[in-house]
Amino acid sequence: MAGSECIRNHRISLDQSRRHDILTKAINPERYIRFGDVLVNSTGTGTLGRVAQVRAEPSEPTTVDTHVTIVRPIDGMFYPEYFGYMLVKIEDEIISSGEGASGQTELPRSKLTNSFVVSFPESLEEQKRIVAILDQAFEGIAAATANAEKNLANARELFESYLSCVFNCDSDNWTQENLGHICENLDSKRVPITKSKRIHGDIPYYGASGVVDHVADCLFDEDLLLVSEDGANLLARTYPIAFSISGKAWVNNHAHVLRFNDASSQKFVEYYLNSISLKSYVSGMAQPKLNQRSLNSIKVPFPSLTEQVRFVDALDKMSDQSKQLEAIFTQKLTALTELKQSLLQKAFSGELTPDFLTPTPDFQQRKISRLLLI
């Protein structure tokens, strides 16, 4: 049984599918997916609207759960793969049409079938020709995307490897200091501001999930902020979230604020905290939390101030280079996504003709509901 997690990047993977016992609950034969069917995620923020086509007959009877809608074309009306591309073309429209509150968005089948208009030539040969062009182009785009994603990951890993080496390869002769001895933890000095008393303004407000509000009051300037509570599954990450606040900000009790006497020491500790895992310092099962006492007990390898300045300078340069590479590969991924959309736009407006002398085929405009069996 395929669920929404099985549909990603216009492909279907049954690695995360579940087994269904038909003796417990029978399945209508029409609900078994077939070659040519298109599966559309119909629930969930971030997953709703994802589209993928069944491009090969399943090796065993396979159905979908209630979070996935089967879209099946009328026999003989479409070259199978053309129908799949036709729904990929309107994927963004489907995604933006979800109904309901955040986290519970849904796409009723009636809306899917009645709200969208698609374009297609009646000629199956013309559909087949367009599919051949798109298949070749998308194969090349997929390869380029995989390469860009790999390079993006490598750029991040390169900096993380360098960061780890600084604190593992050069720290044998450094002194070990508890974090609470080398900085001031301002948690005990903060006065909570209830949500009802906050005034919207221009000063960022930080919580476990990042910037979540703006308030007029501010408490900190040029301090080090460290997320302490797993409100958004942040503490499960390999690295904690630690960064310097630039300017003024207010934070809630899901984050710590540390103040240092020296800017180099602050930046050095920031890099160190972002190179280690905090799992051993975190307590609590239902809501993992890094409390003030545990944070203060973290051992930090501390070289001389001169060495701190040298390491911070080298890490800053490496970080800048890494971010530049990440920006390049992120832009390339964006460009490849836009190229796919451009090709789809041309394909479904009759512009993918062999040359300018070839007449543009006539395209039909129909609601999806008039093209489906189920």
N, C-alpha and C positions, 0 to 999 in steps of 0.2 A: 504494500500500500504506500503510494507516494504522497508525501506531504509538502508543505511550502518550502521546507528546507532542502528539498530535492531539486528545486528550480533556481538556477543561478547562471548569469551570463549567457542567457538564451540556450542553455543546455540542461538536460535532465540527467541527474546522477541518482541511482537507486542505492548508493552506499548507505544512506541514512534512512532508507525506507523501513517500514515495519511489516511484520507478518500478520495476516488477518485469518481468523478461523471461520470459514464459511458455514461450519456446522453450528456455530453460535449465532451468526447473523448472515443470512443469505444475501447475495449480491445480484442485482439486476444485471443480466448479461450485457445490456447496453452501457453499463458503467465500467466495463473492462476497456482499458485504453487500447487504441489501435494505431497502426502506422498512419501518419497523416494528421492525427489529432493534435490540437494545440492545448497545452495546459496553462492556465492562468491562475496565479495566486490571488485569492479573493479576500484575504484578511491580513491584518498586521501592519503596523507602521514599519517601513523599511523593507517589507517583503511584498506588500500588496501591489498587484499589477505586473509582477515579473512574468514574462512570457517565454515559453519554450515549446518546440514542436517534437513530437515523437517521430524520429526519422528512421526507425527500424522497428519491425514487429517485435514486441516483447517476447523474451524467451520462455515466459510462463505467464499465466493469467495475472494481470496487474490492474489494480484500481487506484483510486485517489481518496484521500480523506475529505472532510467537510471544508477544509481550508483551500481546496483547489477546485477550479471549475474546468470541466472538459468542454472544449469548443470543437465541434466536429462538422466539417463542411459537407454539403450535399454531394453525393456521388456524381462524378463526371463533370462538375462545374469548374474544378480547379486542378491544375497540375499540383500535386500534393505539397511540395516544398514552397511553391508560390504562396499558398494559403498561410503557411507559417511565417514567411517574411512579411506578409500583409499585416499580420497582427503584431509582429515586432515593430513595424513602422508606427503603430499607434500606441506603443507601450507607454510612452510618457503621458499621453492623454489618459490612459487607463489608470496609471499611478495617481494622477492628480484628481481623480474622480471619486476617491474613497469617501465613505460617509462614516460619521461617528466620532467619538472622543479619541484623543491621543492614546495610542497603544491598543485601541480596540476598533480601528478603522476596518470597514468592510466594503465589499463591492457586490451588491446584489446581482444575481444573474440577469434579472430583468433590465438593470441599468447597463450591464455589459452588452447585451444584445440589442438594446433599443437606442442607446445614446451615441453610438459611434458609426460613422460612415466610412467605408473603405472604397478604394479604387482598384479596378482590375480590367484587363482586356479580355474579351470573350474567347479569343483564340488560345487554345491550350499550347500551341506551338510557340506563340509569343510569350506566354507565361514561362514555358520551359527555357526559352532563350534568356529571359531576364534572370531566372534562377541560376543559370550557368555563369552569368556575369557576376552576380552577387556572391555565389559560392566561392569563386576564385578570388574576388576582392576581399571578402570577409576572412578567407583563409590567410591571406597576406596580412590583414589587419590584426588577426588573432596572434600571428607569430610576432609581429612588431610590438603588440601590447604585452605579450609574455616577456619579451626581451626588455622592454621599458620597466615593467614591474620588477624584474630581476635586478636591473641596474639600480632602481630606486631602493630596493631592499639592501643591495650591496653598499650603497652610499651610507645608509643608516648603520649597517653593521660595521662598516669601516670606522666610523667615529666611536661607536660603542666599544669596539675592540681596542682602539687607541686609549679610550677613557679607562677601560679596565686595566690596561697595561701600566698606565701611570701609577695607579694605586696598588698594583700588585708586584711590579717589577722594581720599583724604586723606593719602597717604603720600609725596607728592613731596618734602616738606622733612624727612622722617624720615631718621635715619641707618640704614645697612645694616650689620648685625652677623651674623657667623657664629654659628649656634646654639651651637657649642662654646665661644664666648667669653662668652656671657651666662648659661650654666648649667653645672652639673656633670653629666657623663654617668657614672652609677654602674656601668656595665657591667663595667669592669675591676676593681671592688672586690667583685663578687659571687662567692660560692663555690657552685658547683653542688651540688645535693642530688640524688643518684640516686633514681630512683623506688622502688627497693627499701627505701630508708632513710626515706621519708616517713612521717610519722605523721598520721593523720586527726585533724582538729581543727576549730576554728571560724574559722580565718583563710583568706580566699579565695586561691586560686592561679590566676594568670593565664597563659595561653598565647596562641598565635596565634588560636585559635578562641574565646577568652573564658575564663570560669571553668570549669576542667575537673577540679579536684580541690581538696581542702582539706588543709593541712599545719599542724603545730603551730609550726614555725619561722616567723619573720617578719623581713623585712629593711627594709621601707619604710613610711613614714607621711607622708601629705600630699605625695606627689611626683607627677610627671606621667608617665603610662605611655603608651608608643607602640608599637604592634604593628610588628614588623620583618620577619616572615617570612610567606610566603603559604601557611601550612598549611591555610587554609580559603578560599582565593581572596580574601582580604581586600585585598591590595595592588592588585587589579585594579579596586577601587572608585575613584570619582572622588576621594574624600577618604580620607586615612589615618585610622586609629583612634587618637585621642589623647584621653585623659581624665584627670582628677585622681583619685588614689586617696584615698578617704575612710577614714581609719583605717589599720590595718596589713594588709599583704599580702605575698605572696611571688610572684615571677614566674620563668618559665623563660627559656632563652636565645633564645626567639622574640620577645622584647619588650625594649624599652629603658626604662630609668627615668632621668628627668632631675630634677635638684634645683635649685631657684631660691632666691635669698636673699630675694626679695620675692614675696608672694602675688599682687600685681597683675601683675607681670611673668610669673609662671607662667600665670595665667589668660589674659593677653593672648596669649602664645605658643600656648597651647592652642587658642584661637580661630583664630589665624593658621594653624596646622598643619591645622586642619579646614577651611580655606578654599582650600587649594591641592592640586594633584596631586603625588604623589611619584614618578611614573613615571620621570622623568629621573634620579632618585637610586637607583633599584632596579637591581640586577644579578642575573644568573643566569637561565637559561632553564627548566630542569627544576623548580627551586624558587626563584622570585624572592625576593630578600632585600635589606633595607635595612641595610647594615652600619654599624658605629659611626662609621667615618671619613666615610662619605657623609652620615650624619645630622648630624654636627658641622659639615659644610660648608654646610648649608642657610642661605641668606641670609634674615634676618628684618628687615623694616622696623621700626625701633624709635623711637617718639616719646619725649617726656619722661615721667617717672613720673606726673605730674599728668594728662597726656593718656591714658596707659594706664588710669588709674583711671576716667576719664570714659568711655572707649570700653567698658571691661569692664562698667561699670554699665549702659550703654545696651544692650549685647549680652545681658547677663543678663536684662534686662527683656523684650527681644524674644524671647529663647529661651523664657522662661516663658510668654509669650503664645502662641507657636507650639506649645508642648507642650500647653497647655490646649486649643487648637483641635484638635490631633491627637487628644487624648483624647476630645473630643466626637464627632468624625467616626468614630473607631475604635469607640466605643460604639454609634453609629448603625449601623455595618456589622454589629456583633455582633447588635444587635436585629433587623435585617432578616434575618439568617441564622436567628435563632430563630423569626421569624415564618414563614419558609418551612417550617421543621420542624413548627411548630404546625399550619399549614394541611394539610400532608401527613398528620399524625397524625389530624386530623379527617376528612380525605378517606377514609382507609383504615380508619376505625372507624365509618363511616356517619353522621357528624355534619354533613355538608354538605348538609342538607336545606333546601328553600326556606323553610319556616317550621315552627314547633313542632307544627303540626297534621299535617304530613306524616309518615307512618310511616317509621321507620328501615329501610332495605332490609336483607335478609339478606346477610351476607358469608360467602363460603367461605374456609376456611383450608387452604392447600395448600403442600407443598414445591415449590420451583421445578422440581425434576426431573420433576414430573408435569405440567408445563405447557409443556414445550419440545419442539421438533422436533430441534434440534441442540445 
